[in-house]
Amino acid sequence: AQKVTQAQTEISVVEKEDVTLDCVYETRDTTYYLFWYKQPPSGELVFLIRRNSFDEQNEISGRYSWNFQKSTSSFNFTITASQVVDSAVYFCALSGSGYALNFGKGTSLLVTP
Amino acid sequence: EAQVTQNPRYLITVTGKKLTVTCSQNMNHEYMSWYRQDPGLGLRQIYYSMNVEVTDKGDVPEGYKVSRKEKRNFPLILESPSPNQTSLYFCASSLSVYQGAPTEAFFGQGTRLTVV
């Protein structure tokens, strides 16, 4: 069975602070994919990143970075120098041998000026 | 512009009245799926389709039907909606499925359905 846990339900930070969103997953598959999506207040889901289980390299995209550690089954997401526009719900998701994206319950991030 | 289009965006209906939520993608994607999003439960897959005329159940298929007669369209049908189907629905499409995992999934804008 696949499971994704996002233990942080809500996080509130002040603009320019760094913030890390945690994602812990469970799977018995040896080949799997991890994703992060952003859901802004407007409601749409925006793809941020996909990482396969054989690629543990960290990734940086602008102010966003992702840390994938198979040893701890974690795929954490860090926003550096947060901005108000980063306020959204962020979902971590896992896909393994099935054909579904298994989503965590999401972390609501509020960035205040 | 590459997109997944769902209609309607908002819908209020009564129990038992059949409805269809349409989903169309313009990216020639093979894989399409439907999810529902509920507070505290995240997103859960309802049905998916690997290609034309190939559909299968996801995690929460009860009360829903789908069809895939054309590659671009994947409508979600509620034959007899009930209040517990009140939810936010998302259609998604991906170019392919590689080793059982969808590639980057594009999501529609969502359909907020209320069944009274």
Chai-1 contact restraints between the chains, C-beta under 6 A:
chainA,res_idxA,chainB,res_idxB,connection_type,confidence,min_distance_angstrom,max_distance_angstrom,comment,restraint_id
A,T31,B,Q99,contact,1.0,0.0,6.0,A-B,restraint_1
A,Y33,B,A101,contact,1.0,0.0,6.0,A-B,restraint_2
A,G43,B,G110,contact,1.0,0.0,6.0,A-B,restraint_3
A,E44,B,Q109,contact,1.0,0.0,6.0,A-B,restraint_4
A,L45,B,F107,contact,1.0,0.0,6.0,A-B,restraint_5
A,F47,B,E104,contact,1.0,0.0,6.0,A-B,restraint_6
A,R50,B,E104,contact,1.0,0.0,6.0,A-B,restraint_7
A,S95,B,A101,contact,1.0,0.0,6.0,A-B,restraint_8
A,S97,B,G100,contact,1.0,0.0,6.0,A-B,restraint_9
A,Y99,B,Y48,contact,1.0,0.0,6.0,A-B,restraint_10
A,A100,B,Q45,contact,1.0,0.0,6.0,A-B,restraint_11
A,A100,B,G58,contact,1.0,0.0,6.0,A-B,restraint_12
A,F103,B,G42,contact,1.0,0.0,6.0,A-B,restraint_13
A,F103,B,L43,contact,1.0,0.0,6.0,A-B,restraint_14
A,K105,B,G42,contact,1.0,0.0,6.0,A-B,restraint_15
A,G106,B,G42,contact,1.0,0.0,6.0,A-B,restraint_16
